[in-house]
């Protein structure tokens, strides 16, 4: 039986890509999500974030600043949707209001995370996102096995 809210499965290492020009955000996330359980990679621009996603296996979770220069979280979402195994996108913003939350969810983002970051909220949202991503992949494994056997 699965535990309802846990990322404490032995061997789980949760990779996250943080896309923001704000170095303080990267530092805050690294202090709130310590290794070895969490590995936070940083990208200072949308372009470098998209490049990281195209190289190798993308991380299961992406945190992306609402407003990047140039670009926005919507462009990151478009880039994610083109991947064969798209990660979950969490939009971060100091202006995390109901309008942004509704727009983000309607367009396909997983959630919105308000800044400044609060350790409890960061851990709650990222843990739930990780569990959601992992469960989606557990359900797809039998289907993928059938497809490759055919």
ROTOR-824276 format. One record per residue: residue number from 1; residue in three letters; x, y, z of N, C-alpha, C in turn. Coordinates in steps of 0.02 Angstrom, whole numbers, always signed. Layout:
<pos=NUM | code=ALA | n_x=X | n_y=Y | n_z=Z | ca_x=X | ca_y=Y | ca_z=Z | c_x=X | c_y=Y | c_z=Z>
...
//
This chain:
<pos=1 | code=UNK | n_x=+42 | n_y=-59 | n_z=+0 | ca_x=+0 | ca_y=+0 | ca_z=+0 | c_x=+44 | c_y=+62 | c_z=+0>
<pos=2 | code=UNK | n_x=+25 | n_y=+112 | n_z=-40 | ca_x=+65 | ca_y=+173 | ca_z=-46 | c_x=+50 | c_y=+221 | c_z=+11>
<pos=3 | code=UNK | n_x=+101 | n_y=+257 | n_z=+31 | ca_x=+90 | ca_y=+310 | ca_z=+79 | c_x=+60 | c_y=+370 | c_z=+41>
<pos=4 | code=UNK | n_x=+12 | n_y=+406 | n_z=+69 | ca_x=-25 | ca_y=+456 | ca_z=+32 | c_x=+14 | c_y=+519 | c_z=+15>
<pos=5 | code=UNK | n_x=+65 | n_y=+538 | n_z=+52 | ca_x=+99 | ca_y=+601 | ca_z=+39 | c_x=+171 | c_y=+594 | c_z=+59>
<pos=6 | code=UNK | n_x=+210 | n_y=+562 | n_z=+16 | ca_x=+279 | ca_y=+550 | ca_z=+35 | c_x=+323 | c_y=+546 | c_z=-27>
<pos=7 | code=UNK | n_x=+381 | n_y=+577 | n_z=-21 | ca_x=+431 | ca_y=+569 | ca_z=-73 | c_x=+491 | c_y=+533 | c_z=-43>
<pos=8 | code=UNK | n_x=+479 | n_y=+498 | n_z=+11 | ca_x=+533 | ca_y=+465 | ca_z=+48 | c_x=+546 | c_y=+394 | c_z=+24>
<pos=9 | code=UNK | n_x=+530 | n_y=+379 | n_z=-38 | ca_x=+545 | ca_y=+314 | ca_z=-65 | c_x=+621 | c_y=+308 | c_z=-73>
<pos=10 | code=UNK | n_x=+651 | n_y=+255 | n_z=-47 | ca_x=+723 | ca_y=+248 | ca_z=-53 | c_x=+745 | c_y=+251 | c_z=-126>
<pos=11 | code=UNK | n_x=+797 | n_y=+289 | n_z=-139 | ca_x=+823 | ca_y=+294 | ca_z=-206 | c_x=+793 | c_y=+349 | c_z=-248>
<pos=12 | code=UNK | n_x=+737 | n_y=+377 | n_z=-228 | ca_x=+708 | ca_y=+433 | ca_z=-265 | c_x=+753 | c_y=+494 | c_z=-260>
<pos=13 | code=UNK | n_x=+772 | n_y=+520 | n_z=-317 | ca_x=+806 | ca_y=+585 | ca_z=-321 | c_x=+762 | c_y=+627 | c_z=-367>
<pos=14 | code=UNK | n_x=+740 | n_y=+683 | n_z=-342 | ca_x=+693 | ca_y=+724 | ca_z=-379 | c_x=+730 | c_y=+783 | c_z=-409>
<pos=15 | code=UNK | n_x=+730 | n_y=+784 | n_z=-476 | ca_x=+764 | ca_y=+837 | ca_z=-512 | c_x=+715 | c_y=+892 | c_z=-531>
<pos=16 | code=UNK | n_x=+736 | n_y=+953 | n_z=-521 | ca_x=+695 | ca_y=+1011 | ca_z=-536 | c_x=+737 | c_y=+1060 | c_z=-576>
<pos=17 | code=UNK | n_x=+706 | n_y=+1091 | n_z=-626 | ca_x=+738 | ca_y=+1146 | ca_z=-661 | c_x=+703 | c_y=+1211 | c_z=-640>
<pos=18 | code=UNK | n_x=+742 | n_y=+1258 | n_z=-615 | ca_x=+717 | ca_y=+1323 | ca_z=-594 | c_x=+738 | c_y=+1374 | c_z=-646>
<pos=19 | code=UNK | n_x=+688 | n_y=+1407 | n_z=-678 | ca_x=+702 | ca_y=+1455 | ca_z=-731 | c_x=+681 | c_y=+1524 | c_z=-707>
<pos=20 | code=UNK | n_x=+731 | n_y=+1564 | n_z=-688 | ca_x=+720 | ca_y=+1632 | ca_z=-666 | c_x=+786 | c_y=+1670 | c_z=-668>
<pos=21 | code=UNK | n_x=+783 | n_y=+1734 | n_z=-682 | ca_x=+844 | ca_y=+1775 | ca_z=-681 | c_x=+862 | c_y=+1796 | c_z=-610>
<pos=22 | code=UNK | n_x=+819 | n_y=+1781 | n_z=-562 | ca_x=+829 | ca_y=+1802 | ca_z=-493 | c_x=+871 | c_y=+1750 | c_z=-455>
<pos=23 | code=UNK | n_x=+934 | n_y=+1768 | n_z=-443 | ca_x=+980 | ca_y=+1722 | ca_z=-406 | c_x=+954 | c_y=+1707 | c_z=-336>
<pos=24 | code=UNK | n_x=+919 | n_y=+1754 | n_z=-305 | ca_x=+892 | ca_y=+1743 | ca_z=-238 | c_x=+842 | c_y=+1686 | c_z=-238>
<pos=25 | code=UNK | n_x=+803 | n_y=+1679 | n_z=-291 | ca_x=+756 | ca_y=+1624 | ca_z=-296 | c_x=+793 | c_y=+1557 | c_z=-299>
<pos=26 | code=UNK | n_x=+846 | n_y=+1555 | n_z=-339 | ca_x=+885 | ca_y=+1493 | ca_z=-343 | c_x=+915 | c_y=+1475 | c_z=-275>
<pos=27 | code=UNK | n_x=+942 | n_y=+1524 | n_z=-241 | ca_x=+971 | ca_y=+1512 | ca_z=-174 | c_x=+919 | c_y=+1488 | c_z=-125>
<pos=28 | code=UNK | n_x=+861 | n_y=+1521 | n_z=-126 | ca_x=+807 | ca_y=+1502 | ca_z=-80 | c_x=+785 | c_y=+1430 | c_z=-93>
<pos=29 | code=UNK | n_x=+776 | n_y=+1411 | n_z=-156 | ca_x=+755 | ca_y=+1343 | ca_z=-172 | c_x=+807 | c_y=+1292 | c_z=-150>
<pos=30 | code=UNK | n_x=+871 | n_y=+1307 | n_z=-162 | ca_x=+924 | ca_y=+1261 | ca_z=-141 | c_x=+925 | c_y=+1252 | c_z=-65>
<pos=31 | code=UNK | n_x=+909 | n_y=+1304 | n_z=-28 | ca_x=+909 | ca_y=+1297 | ca_z=+45 | c_x=+846 | c_y=+1261 | c_z=+70>
<pos=32 | code=UNK | n_x=+791 | n_y=+1268 | n_z=+34 | ca_x=+728 | ca_y=+1235 | ca_z=+54 | c_x=+724 | c_y=+1163 | c_z=+31>
<pos=33 | code=UNK | n_x=+760 | n_y=+1146 | n_z=-22 | ca_x=+758 | ca_y=+1080 | ca_z=-52 | c_x=+828 | c_y=+1050 | c_z=-54>
<pos=34 | code=UNK | n_x=+853 | n_y=+1029 | n_z=+3 | ca_x=+923 | ca_y=+1007 | ca_z=+6 | c_x=+934 | c_y=+940 | c_z=-28>
<pos=35 | code=UNK | n_x=+994 | n_y=+932 | n_z=-58 | ca_x=+1013 | ca_y=+866 | ca_z=-83 | c_x=+1022 | c_y=+818 | c_z=-25>
<pos=36 | code=UNK | n_x=+1022 | n_y=+754 | n_z=-35 | ca_x=+1022 | ca_y=+720 | ca_z=-99 | c_x=+952 | c_y=+706 | c_z=-127>
<pos=37 | code=UNK | n_x=+900 | n_y=+718 | n_z=-87 | ca_x=+832 | ca_y=+703 | ca_z=-111 | c_x=+813 | c_y=+748 | c_z=-170>
<pos=38 | code=UNK | n_x=+827 | n_y=+813 | n_z=-166 | ca_x=+810 | ca_y=+861 | ca_z=-217 | c_x=+873 | c_y=+886 | c_z=-251>
<pos=39 | code=UNK | n_x=+871 | n_y=+889 | n_z=-317 | ca_x=+926 | ca_y=+919 | ca_z=-355 | c_x=+896 | c_y=+974 | c_z=-398>
<pos=40 | code=UNK | n_x=+915 | n_y=+1036 | n_z=-382 | ca_x=+887 | ca_y=+1094 | ca_z=-418 | c_x=+940 | c_y=+1120 | c_z=-466>
<pos=41 | code=UNK | n_x=+924 | n_y=+1117 | n_z=-530 | ca_x=+966 | ca_y=+1148 | ca_z=-582 | c_x=+939 | c_y=+1217 | c_z=-596>
<pos=42 | code=UNK | n_x=+983 | n_y=+1263 | n_z=-613 | ca_x=+958 | ca_y=+1330 | ca_z=-625 | c_x=+970 | c_y=+1351 | c_z=-697>
<pos=43 | code=UNK | n_x=+925 | n_y=+1394 | n_z=-719 | ca_x=+931 | ca_y=+1425 | ca_z=-784 | c_x=+911 | c_y=+1498 | c_z=-775>
<pos=44 | code=UNK | n_x=+951 | n_y=+1543 | n_z=-801 | ca_x=+938 | ca_y=+1614 | ca_z=-791 | c_x=+893 | c_y=+1644 | c_z=-846>
<pos=45 | code=UNK | n_x=+885 | n_y=+1608 | n_z=-901 | ca_x=+844 | ca_y=+1634 | ca_z=-956 | c_x=+798 | c_y=+1579 | c_z=-984>
<pos=46 | code=UNK | n_x=+747 | n_y=+1601 | n_z=-1018 | ca_x=+701 | ca_y=+1554 | ca_z=-1051 | c_x=+739 | c_y=+1512 | c_z=-1103>
<pos=47 | code=UNK | n_x=+781 | n_y=+1545 | n_z=-1143 | ca_x=+818 | ca_y=+1510 | ca_z=-1196 | c_x=+863 | c_y=+1455 | c_z=-1166>
<pos=48 | code=UNK | n_x=+899 | n_y=+1471 | n_z=-1113 | ca_x=+943 | ca_y=+1420 | ca_z=-1084 | c_x=+903 | c_y=+1364 | c_z=-1051>
<pos=49 | code=UNK | n_x=+845 | n_y=+1382 | n_z=-1023 | ca_x=+802 | ca_y=+1330 | ca_z=-994 | c_x=+776 | c_y=+1282 | c_z=-1046>
<pos=50 | code=UNK | n_x=+754 | n_y=+1309 | n_z=-1103 | ca_x=+729 | ca_y=+1266 | ca_z=-1157 | c_x=+785 | c_y=+1223 | c_z=-1185>
<pos=51 | code=UNK | n_x=+845 | n_y=+1251 | n_z=-1189 | ca_x=+903 | ca_y=+1212 | ca_z=-1212 | c_x=+917 | c_y=+1154 | c_z=-1165>
<pos=52 | code=UNK | n_x=+915 | n_y=+1166 | n_z=-1100 | ca_x=+926 | ca_y=+1112 | ca_z=-1052 | c_x=+874 | c_y=+1057 | c_z=-1059>
<pos=53 | code=UNK | n_x=+812 | n_y=+1076 | n_z=-1074 | ca_x=+760 | ca_y=+1025 | ca_z=-1081 | c_x=+771 | c_y=+981 | c_z=-1142>
<pos=54 | code=UNK | n_x=+800 | n_y=+1008 | n_z=-1195 | ca_x=+811 | ca_y=+969 | ca_z=-1256 | c_x=+870 | c_y=+922 | c_z=-1250>
<pos=55 | code=UNK | n_x=+914 | n_y=+934 | n_z=-1201 | ca_x=+973 | ca_y=+892 | ca_z=-1192 | c_x=+957 | c_y=+837 | c_z=-1141>
<pos=56 | code=UNK | n_x=+966 | n_y=+776 | n_z=-1160 | ca_x=+957 | ca_y=+721 | ca_z=-1113 | c_x=+884 | c_y=+713 | c_z=-1092>
<pos=57 | code=UNK | n_x=+876 | n_y=+686 | n_z=-1032 | ca_x=+810 | ca_y=+673 | ca_z=-1004 | c_x=+789 | c_y=+735 | c_z=-964>
<pos=58 | code=UNK | n_x=+731 | n_y=+764 | n_z=-981 | ca_x=+709 | ca_y=+823 | ca_z=-943 | c_x=+690 | c_y=+805 | c_z=-871>
<pos=59 | code=UNK | n_x=+697 | n_y=+853 | n_z=-826 | ca_x=+676 | ca_y=+839 | ca_z=-757 | c_x=+600 | c_y=+833 | c_z=-754>
<pos=60 | code=UNK | n_x=+573 | n_y=+800 | n_z=-704 | ca_x=+500 | ca_y=+793 | ca_z=-699 | c_x=+465 | c_y=+858 | c_z=-681>
<pos=61 | code=UNK | n_x=+500 | n_y=+905 | n_z=-649 | ca_x=+469 | ca_y=+967 | ca_z=-625 | c_x=+508 | c_y=+1028 | c_z=-648>
<pos=62 | code=UNK | n_x=+471 | n_y=+1079 | n_z=-670 | ca_x=+502 | ca_y=+1142 | ca_z=-689 | c_x=+467 | c_y=+1198 | c_z=-652>
<pos=63 | code=UNK | n_x=+507 | n_y=+1240 | n_z=-620 | ca_x=+482 | ca_y=+1302 | ca_z=-591 | c_x=+502 | c_y=+1358 | c_z=-639>
<pos=64 | code=UNK | n_x=+454 | n_y=+1398 | n_z=-661 | ca_x=+469 | ca_y=+1451 | ca_z=-709 | c_x=+438 | c_y=+1516 | c_z=-686>
<pos=65 | code=UNK | n_x=+478 | n_y=+1568 | n_z=-685 | ca_x=+455 | ca_y=+1635 | ca_z=-668 | c_x=+402 | c_y=+1657 | c_z=-717>
<pos=66 | code=UNK | n_x=+351 | n_y=+1691 | n_z=-692 | ca_x=+297 | ca_y=+1715 | ca_z=-735 | c_x=+323 | c_y=+1759 | c_z=-790>
<pos=67 | code=UNK | n_x=+365 | n_y=+1807 | n_z=-774 | ca_x=+392 | ca_y=+1854 | ca_z=-823 | c_x=+467 | c_y=+1846 | c_z=-829>
<pos=68 | code=UNK | n_x=+488 | n_y=+1824 | n_z=-887 | ca_x=+559 | ca_y=+1818 | ca_z=-902 | c_x=+576 | c_y=+1869 | c_z=-956>
<pos=69 | code=UNK | n_x=+638 | n_y=+1890 | n_z=-959 | ca_x=+655 | ca_y=+1936 | ca_z=-1012 | c_x=+709 | c_y=+1906 | c_z=-1055>
<pos=70 | code=UNK | n_x=+698 | n_y=+1895 | n_z=-1117 | ca_x=+632 | ca_y=+1898 | ca_z=-1150 | c_x=+593 | c_y=+1834 | c_z=-1138>
<pos=71 | code=UNK | n_x=+529 | n_y=+1838 | n_z=-1146 | ca_x=+487 | ca_y=+1779 | ca_z=-1141 | c_x=+445 | c_y=+1776 | c_z=-1078>
<pos=72 | code=UNK | n_x=+408 | n_y=+1720 | n_z=-1072 | ca_x=+365 | ca_y=+1710 | ca_z=-1014 | c_x=+355 | c_y=+1636 | c_z=-1002>
<pos=73 | code=UNK | n_x=+320 | n_y=+1621 | n_z=-950 | ca_x=+306 | ca_y=+1551 | ca_z=-933 | c_x=+266 | c_y=+1516 | c_z=-988>
<pos=74 | code=UNK | n_x=+228 | n_y=+1555 | n_z=-1027 | ca_x=+188 | ca_y=+1525 | ca_z=-1080 | c_x=+232 | c_y=+1495 | c_z=-1135>
<pos=75 | code=UNK | n_x=+287 | n_y=+1528 | n_z=-1149 | ca_x=+334 | ca_y=+1501 | ca_z=-1198 | c_x=+368 | c_y=+1438 | c_z=-1171>
<pos=76 | code=UNK | n_x=+382 | n_y=+1437 | n_z=-1106 | ca_x=+409 | ca_y=+1376 | ca_z=-1076 | c_x=+359 | c_y=+1320 | c_z=-1082>
<pos=77 | code=UNK | n_x=+296 | n_y=+1334 | n_z=-1069 | ca_x=+243 | ca_y=+1284 | ca_z=-1074 | c_x=+238 | c_y=+1257 | c_z=-1145>
<pos=78 | code=UNK | n_x=+243 | n_y=+1301 | n_z=-1195 | ca_x=+242 | ca_y=+1279 | ca_z=-1265 | c_x=+301 | c_y=+1233 | c_z=-1279>
<pos=79 | code=UNK | n_x=+359 | n_y=+1250 | n_z=-1254 | ca_x=+418 | ca_y=+1207 | ca_z=-1264 | c_x=+411 | c_y=+1140 | c_z=-1230>
<pos=80 | code=UNK | n_x=+382 | n_y=+1139 | n_z=-1171 | ca_x=+371 | ca_y=+1076 | ca_z=-1135 | c_x=+324 | c_y=+1030 | c_z=-1172>
<pos=81 | code=UNK | n_x=+272 | n_y=+1059 | n_z=-1201 | ca_x=+221 | ca_y=+1019 | ca_z=-1235 | c_x=+249 | c_y=+983 | c_z=-1296>
<pos=82 | code=UNK | n_x=+305 | n_y=+1006 | n_z=-1323 | ca_x=+335 | ca_y=+974 | ca_z=-1381 | c_x=+378 | c_y=+914 | c_z=-1363>
<pos=83 | code=UNK | n_x=+392 | n_y=+905 | n_z=-1299 | ca_x=+434 | ca_y=+849 | ca_z=-1277 | c_x=+394 | c_y=+784 | c_z=-1275>
<pos=84 | code=UNK | n_x=+429 | n_y=+728 | n_z=-1287 | ca_x=+394 | ca_y=+664 | ca_z=-1286 | c_x=+373 | c_y=+645 | c_z=-1215>
<pos=85 | code=UNK | n_x=+410 | n_y=+667 | n_z=-1165 | ca_x=+393 | ca_y=+654 | ca_z=-1095 | c_x=+392 | c_y=+720 | c_z=-1058>
<pos=86 | code=UNK | n_x=+338 | n_y=+759 | n_z=-1065 | ca_x=+338 | ca_y=+827 | ca_z=-1038 | c_x=+338 | c_y=+829 | c_z=-961>
<pos=87 | code=UNK | n_x=+380 | n_y=+872 | n_z=-933 | ca_x=+379 | ca_y=+883 | ca_z=-860 | c_x=+319 | c_y=+924 | c_z=-840>
<pos=88 | code=UNK | n_x=+308 | n_y=+929 | n_z=-775 | ca_x=+255 | ca_y=+972 | ca_z=-749 | c_x=+283 | c_y=+1042 | c_z=-737>
<pos=89 | code=UNK | n_x=+245 | n_y=+1092 | n_z=-756 | ca_x=+266 | ca_y=+1162 | ca_z=-748 | c_x=+230 | c_y=+1194 | c_z=-690>
<pos=90 | code=UNK | n_x=+270 | n_y=+1226 | n_z=-647 | ca_x=+244 | ca_y=+1265 | ca_z=-591 | c_x=+267 | c_y=+1337 | c_z=-603>
<pos=91 | code=UNK | n_x=+219 | n_y=+1382 | n_z=-609 | ca_x=+234 | ca_y=+1452 | ca_z=-622 | c_x=+246 | c_y=+1488 | c_z=-555>
<pos=92 | code=UNK | n_x=+299 | n_y=+1528 | n_z=-552 | ca_x=+314 | ca_y=+1566 | ca_z=-491 | c_x=+304 | c_y=+1640 | c_z=-505>
<pos=93 | code=UNK | n_x=+278 | n_y=+1676 | n_z=-454 | ca_x=+266 | ca_y=+1747 | ca_z=-463 | c_x=+253 | c_y=+1782 | c_z=-397>
<pos=94 | code=UNK | n_x=+274 | n_y=+1844 | n_z=-393 | ca_x=+256 | ca_y=+1887 | ca_z=-336 | c_x=+183 | c_y=+1908 | c_z=-342>
<pos=95 | code=UNK | n_x=+156 | n_y=+1905 | n_z=-402 | ca_x=+86 | ca_y=+1924 | ca_z=-414 | c_x=+45 | c_y=+1862 | c_z=-428>
<pos=96 | code=UNK | n_x=+48 | n_y=+1815 | n_z=-383 | ca_x=+12 | ca_y=+1751 | ca_z=-390 | c_x=-60 | c_y=+1760 | c_z=-368>
<pos=97 | code=UNK | n_x=-100 | n_y=+1787 | n_z=-412 | ca_x=-171 | ca_y=+1799 | ca_z=-396 | c_x=-215 | c_y=+1747 | c_z=-430>
<pos=98 | code=UNK | n_x=-280 | n_y=+1753 | n_z=-418 | ca_x=-327 | ca_y=+1704 | ca_z=-447 | c_x=-327 | c_y=+1704 | c_z=-523>
<pos=99 | code=UNK | n_x=-316 | n_y=+1762 | n_z=-553 | ca_x=-315 | ca_y=+1766 | ca_z=-626 | c_x=-256 | c_y=+1726 | c_z=-655>
<pos=100 | code=UNK | n_x=-197 | n_y=+1734 | n_z=-626 | ca_x=-139 | ca_y=+1696 | ca_z=-649 | c_x=-150 | c_y=+1622 | c_z=-637>
<pos=101 | code=UNK | n_x=-175 | n_y=+1605 | n_z=-579 | ca_x=-186 | ca_y=+1535 | ca_z=-562 | c_x=-235 | c_y=+1503 | c_z=-612>
<pos=102 | code=UNK | n_x=-290 | n_y=+1536 | n_z=-626 | ca_x=-340 | ca_y=+1509 | ca_z=-674 | c_x=-310 | c_y=+1503 | c_z=-744>
<pos=103 | code=UNK | n_x=-274 | n_y=+1554 | n_z=-766 | ca_x=-244 | ca_y=+1552 | ca_z=-832 | c_x=-192 | c_y=+1496 | c_z=-837>
<pos=104 | code=UNK | n_x=-149 | n_y=+1491 | n_z=-787 | ca_x=-97 | ca_y=+1439 | ca_z=-788 | c_x=-128 | c_y=+1369 | c_z=-791>
<pos=105 | code=UNK | n_x=-176 | n_y=+1356 | n_z=-748 | ca_x=-207 | ca_y=+1289 | ca_z=-748 | c_x=-245 | c_y=+1275 | c_z=-812>
<pos=106 | code=UNK | n_x=-280 | n_y=+1325 | n_z=-838 | ca_x=-317 | ca_y=+1315 | ca_z=-901 | c_x=-272 | c_y=+1301 | c_z=-960>
<pos=107 | code=UNK | n_x=-212 | n_y=+1329 | n_z=-960 | ca_x=-165 | ca_y=+1319 | ca_z=-1016 | c_x=-123 | c_y=+1256 | c_z=-1008>
<pos=108 | code=UNK | n_x=-124 | n_y=+1225 | n_z=-948 | ca_x=-89 | ca_y=+1162 | ca_z=-940 | c_x=-33 | c_y=+1161 | c_z=-888>
<pos=109 | code=UNK | n_x=-22 | n_y=+1215 | n_z=-852 | ca_x=+27 | ca_y=+1214 | ca_z=-798 | c_x=+0 | c_y=+1173 | c_z=-740>
<pos=110 | code=UNK | n_x=+44 | n_y=+1147 | n_z=-698 | ca_x=+22 | ca_y=+1107 | ca_z=-641 | c_x=-4 | c_y=+1151 | c_z=-584>
<pos=111 | code=UNK | n_x=+31 | n_y=+1206 | n_z=-570 | ca_x=+12 | ca_y=+1248 | ca_z=-513 | c_x=+48 | c_y=+1315 | c_z=-517>
<pos=112 | code=UNK | n_x=+33 | n_y=+1359 | n_z=-470 | ca_x=+65 | ca_y=+1424 | ca_z=-463 | c_x=+93 | c_y=+1428 | c_z=-392>
<pos=113 | code=UNK | n_x=+154 | n_y=+1452 | n_z=-386 | ca_x=+187 | ca_y=+1457 | ca_z=-321 | c_x=+203 | c_y=+1531 | c_z=-309>
<pos=114 | code=UNK | n_x=+177 | n_y=+1557 | n_z=-254 | ca_x=+186 | ca_y=+1628 | ca_z=-237 | c_x=+256 | c_y=+1641 | c_z=-210>
<pos=115 | code=UNK | n_x=+282 | n_y=+1700 | n_z=-225 | ca_x=+345 | ca_y=+1723 | ca_z=-198 | c_x=+332 | c_y=+1783 | c_z=-153>
<pos=116 | code=UNK | n_x=+370 | n_y=+1793 | n_z=-101 | ca_x=+430 | ca_y=+1755 | ca_z=-84 | c_x=+411 | c_y=+1684 | c_z=-62>
<pos=117 | code=UNK | n_x=+456 | n_y=+1639 | n_z=-75 | ca_x=+444 | ca_y=+1569 | ca_z=-60 | c_x=+439 | c_y=+1556 | c_z=+14>
<pos=118 | code=UNK | n_x=+392 | n_y=+1514 | n_z=+32 | ca_x=+385 | ca_y=+1491 | ca_z=+101 | c_x=+400 | c_y=+1416 | c_z=+101>
<pos=119 | code=UNK | n_x=+443 | n_y=+1394 | n_z=+144 | ca_x=+469 | ca_y=+1326 | ca_z=+142 | c_x=+413 | c_y=+1274 | c_z=+145>
<pos=120 | code=UNK | n_x=+362 | n_y=+1284 | n_z=+186 | ca_x=+308 | ca_y=+1236 | ca_z=+190 | c_x=+269 | c_y=+1231 | c_z=+125>
<pos=121 | code=UNK | n_x=+255 | n_y=+1287 | n_z=+94 | ca_x=+218 | ca_y=+1288 | ca_z=+31 | c_x=+260 | c_y=+1259 | c_z=-26>
<pos=122 | code=UNK | n_x=+323 | n_y=+1276 | n_z=-29 | ca_x=+367 | ca_y=+1248 | ca_z=-80 | c_x=+369 | c_y=+1172 | c_z=-75>
<pos=123 | code=UNK | n_x=+380 | n_y=+1147 | n_z=-16 | ca_x=+382 | ca_y=+1074 | ca_z=-7 | c_x=+315 | c_y=+1041 | c_z=-22>
<pos=124 | code=UNK | n_x=+260 | n_y=+1072 | n_z=-3 | ca_x=+194 | ca_y=+1044 | ca_z=-16 | c_x=+181 | c_y=+1039 | c_z=-91>
<pos=125 | code=UNK | n_x=+190 | n_y=+1095 | n_z=-126 | ca_x=+175 | ca_y=+1096 | ca_z=-198 | c_x=+222 | c_y=+1050 | c_z=-237>
<pos=126 | code=UNK | n_x=+286 | n_y=+1053 | n_z=-222 | ca_x=+333 | ca_y=+1012 | ca_z=-260 | c_x=+325 | c_y=+938 | c_z=-244>
<pos=127 | code=UNK | n_x=+310 | n_y=+921 | n_z=-182 | ca_x=+298 | ca_y=+851 | ca_z=-164 | c_x=+237 | c_y=+824 | c_z=-199>
<pos=128 | code=UNK | n_x=+183 | n_y=+863 | n_z=-199 | ca_x=+122 | ca_y=+841 | ca_z=-234 | c_x=+134 | c_y=+835 | c_z=-309>
<pos=129 | code=UNK | n_x=+170 | n_y=+882 | n_z=-337 | ca_x=+186 | ca_y=+879 | ca_z=-409 | c_x=+227 | c_y=+817 | c_z=-425>
<pos=130 | code=UNK | n_x=+276 | n_y=+803 | n_z=-383 | ca_x=+318 | ca_y=+743 | ca_z=-393 | c_x=+275 | c_y=+680 | c_z=-390>
<pos=131 | code=UNK | n_x=+233 | n_y=+675 | n_z=-340 | ca_x=+190 | ca_y=+616 | ca_z=-334 | c_x=+144 | c_y=+609 | c_z=-394>
<pos=132 | code=UNK | n_x=+117 | n_y=+664 | n_z=-417 | ca_x=+73 | ca_y=+663 | ca_z=-476 | c_x=+112 | c_y=+638 | c_z=-538>
<pos=133 | code=UNK | n_x=+171 | n_y=+666 | n_z=-549 | ca_x=+213 | ca_y=+646 | ca_z=-606 | c_x=+230 | c_y=+572 | c_z=-601>
<pos=134 | code=UNK | n_x=+250 | n_y=+550 | n_z=-541 | ca_x=+270 | ca_y=+480 | ca_z=-532 | c_x=+211 | c_y=+433 | c_z=-544>
<pos=135 | code=UNK | n_x=+152 | n_y=+450 | n_z=-519 | ca_x=+93 | ca_y=+407 | ca_z=-529 | c_x=+73 | c_y=+405 | c_z=-602>
<pos=136 | code=UNK | n_x=+79 | n_y=+461 | n_z=-637 | ca_x=+64 | ca_y=+461 | ca_z=-710 | c_x=+110 | c_y=+411 | c_z=-745>
<pos=137 | code=UNK | n_x=+173 | n_y=+410 | n_z=-726 | ca_x=+221 | ca_y=+366 | ca_z=-759 | c_x=+210 | c_y=+293 | c_z=-738>
<pos=138 | code=UNK | n_x=+190 | n_y=+281 | n_z=-677 | ca_x=+174 | ca_y=+212 | ca_z=-656 | c_x=+116 | c_y=+184 | c_z=-695>
<pos=139 | code=UNK | n_x=+66 | n_y=+226 | n_z=-709 | ca_x=+8 | ca_y=+203 | ca_z=-749 | c_x=+27 | c_y=+192 | c_z=-822>
<pos=140 | code=UNK | n_x=+76 | n_y=+230 | n_z=-847 | ca_x=+95 | ca_y=+224 | ca_z=-918 | c_x=+142 | c_y=+165 | c_z=-931>
<pos=141 | code=UNK | n_x=+177 | n_y=+142 | n_z=-880 | ca_x=+225 | ca_y=+87 | ca_z=-890 | c_x=+194 | c_y=+25 | c_z=-921>
<pos=142 | code=UNK | n_x=+138 | n_y=-1 | n_z=-896 | ca_x=+108 | ca_y=-60 | ca_z=-928 | c_x=+87 | c_y=-46 | c_z=-1001>
<pos=143 | code=UNK | n_x=+63 | n_y=+14 | n_z=-1015 | ca_x=+43 | ca_y=+30 | ca_z=-1084 | c_x=+105 | c_y=+34 | c_z=-1129>
<pos=144 | code=UNK | n_x=+159 | n_y=+62 | n_z=-1104 | ca_x=+220 | ca_y=+66 | ca_z=-1143 | c_x=+248 | c_y=-4 | c_z=-1157>
<pos=145 | code=UNK | n_x=+244 | n_y=-48 | n_z=-1108 | ca_x=+267 | ca_y=-117 | ca_z=-1116 | c_x=+227 | c_y=-153 | c_z=-1170>
<pos=146 | code=UNK | n_x=+161 | n_y=-143 | n_z=-1170 | ca_x=+118 | ca_y=-173 | ca_z=-1221 | c_x=+135 | c_y=-146 | c_z=-1290>
<pos=147 | code=UNK | n_x=+148 | n_y=-82 | n_z=-1295 | ca_x=+163 | ca_y=-51 | ca_z=-1360 | c_x=+229 | c_y=-77 | c_z=-1388>
<pos=148 | code=UNK | n_x=+279 | n_y=-87 | n_z=-1345 | ca_x=+344 | ca_y=-111 | ca_z=-1369 | c_x=+342 | c_y=-186 | c_z=-1384>
<pos=149 | code=UNK | n_x=+296 | n_y=-223 | n_z=-1352 | ca_x=+291 | ca_y=-296 | ca_z=-1364 | c_x=+255 | c_y=-310 | c_z=-1430>
<pos=150 | code=UNK | n_x=+215 | n_y=-263 | n_z=-1454 | ca_x=+176 | ca_y=-275 | ca_z=-1515 | c_x=+217 | c_y=-274 | c_z=-1577>
//
